[in-house]
Amino acid sequence: MISLTSLPREVFAVSSNRIADRCLVLRADDPDNKEVVLFMSEMNQEPDAAIARQIDTAVVTDRSGLAALAHAILAVALELEPPDEPEGDTLFGLNGDGPW
């Protein structure tokens, strides 16, 4: 089980296109490898604030829930128009680089 009162060493974060500091975070650090946590957060915040946001917005799901979400996100993504500008300003280079 993932503890919502601690912060992970690594997360996957997707930044918002409309609010620069907002992001959707995926935690997959369950020692039993049975669940993941998705939550809304903000970049560059104090650890206590990050934990509070995590507790307030967390959605905990298992393999089947995450697979269903992944399929839904992929289906929607394939229907979106491609971006007009080159994709170079994403957070993908920052993901998994350590504590936030």
N, C-alpha and C positions, 0 to 999 in steps of 0.2 A: 504494500500500500504506500502511496506517495503522501508524504506529510505536507499539508498545506501551510504549516507554520514555519517552514524552512525554505530557503532558496536553493535551487539546483546549481551545480557548477556549469552546466551547459544547457541551453535552450535553443529552440528554433523560433525565430521571431519574424513576423511579416509586418512591415510598417504600413500605416494608413496613407492613402493618396491624398486625403483631405486634411487630416490633422497630423502634423509632422511628428509629434512626440508619441502618438498613440500607436500601439501594435497589438497584434494577436500573437499569443505565445503558446507553444506546444512544449510540454514537459513529458519526457519519456524515460524517467529515471527510477521507475519502480523496481526495487530489488527482486521482486517476484516475477517481473515481466508480464503482469496481467492487466495493467491499466495505464492510461495516459491522462494528462490534465491539459485542458485548453482554457485559457483565460485572457482577459483584456488587461493591458498594462500600459505603462508609459515609460519611455526611454529615460535614462539618466535620472532616476529617482532614488531616494534613500532606501536602504533595505527594508526598514519598517513599513514604509509606504508601499513598497513592492509586495510585501507579504499581505498587507491589508487588501490591496487590489486583487491579489490572487485568491484570497479567502472569499471576497465579495463577489467575484465574477467567475469562479472556477466551474467548469463542467468536466466531470470525471467520466470516462467511458472505457470500454474494453475493446478487444480486437474487432468484434463485429460492428460495434458503433463507429469505430475509427475507419474501418473499411468502407462502410456505407457513406460516411462523410467524405472520404477521399474520392469515391466514385461520383458523388453528387458535385463536389467541387470541380473535378475534372470535366464532367459533362457541361457545367456552366462555363468553365474557362474556355473550352473549345468553341463555344458559341459567341464569346466576346470578340469584339473587333481588335485586331492587333494594335499595339501602341504606335503612334506616329513618330516617336523618337526612339533612338537606340536605348536598350536596357543596360545602363551602366551604373545607375544610381540606386541600386537595391541594397538591402542589408545582407544578401546572401554571403558576402565575404566576411561578415561579422559573426554569422551563426556558428555556435560551438567554439568560440574563441575564449571562453572562460566566464568568470563571474560578471554579472552586470552590476 
